[in-house]
Amino acid sequence: MNEIFIIIILFLEVLVLFSVCVYLMSMIYSWLRGAPYVSTSRSEIQGILNEISIKKNSTFVELGCGDGRVVRYAAKEYEVQGLGIEINPTLVWLARLRAKLDGTAQHVRFEVKNIFDVDVSQANYVYIFLFPALLRKLQPQLEQALHNKAIIISRGFQIKYFEKFLFKKYKGKRFTTYYYKISN
């Protein structure tokens, strides 16, 4: 009986070690593909999204969504239809699991996809937390969204080529968030 217990404990230790290795490798993969996963606290998300009037049934797209906490929060609190795009399959799996657990799965879709392959023309809100180099590469997609009257929310980094469309800033605990829209 004692040997079975030891075998079970060893199996669990190997399983935990394997899980940690997979998770760490997926984080390294995200970093190498352009941006590391950096989580945002619930209170910070609340502050960021409360700065604008998000309309019910609108479309909220999060590019580089990580575990999907921003788009899930938007779906739950503002009743939007959400789309989370992430290149890391481990984080997408986690986002889908959390959406099922918090009841937002019917309003949010998560895709394993490169952010440069996403059409944001139908989005009402585009949320991004990406490095400036990635923001520069995203310029054509973001311009398309802006011209369709979407609000672009950029956490952490200002989008230099959209300065004339900047209408608001939110000073968070660790990062400033910038809001862009073509005004009529």
C-alpha positions, 0 to 999 in steps of 0.5 A: 500500500505504501508503494502505491502511495509513493507511485501516486505522489511521484506521478503527481509531481511529474504531472505538475512539473510537466504542466509548469514546463508547458506553461513556461515554454508557452510564455517564452513562445509569446515573448519571442513572437512579439510581446510577453503576457502581462496580466491586468488586475480587475480593478485596473480593467474596471478603471480603463473601461469605465473611462468610456461609454461602452454600448451594449451589443457592440463588438469588442476585440482584444488583440493579444488577449492573453487569458482573455480577462479584459474581453471577458470583463467587457462581455460580462459588465457591458454585454458586448460581443467579444473576440480575443486574439492570441498567438499562444494556444495555452493562453487561449485554452485558459481563456476559453476555460475561464469564459466557461467558468465565469459564464461569458463563453456565449458572448466571447470567442477566442482564436489562436491567431496572429494579430496581423491576420485579423480583420478589425473593421467590424469592431466598435472597440479595439483593446491592445497592450502591445509594444510600440514596434508591434503597434507600428506594424498594426497601423493599417489594421488600426487605421481601418478600425478608426475609419469605421469609428471604432475606439482604440484603447492602447494600454501602456504605450501611446500610438504615435501616428494616431496622436491627432485622434487621441481624446483621452488618457487614463493614468493607471497604477503601472501604465497609462492607457490611451484612447483614440477615435476619429471625431466628427 
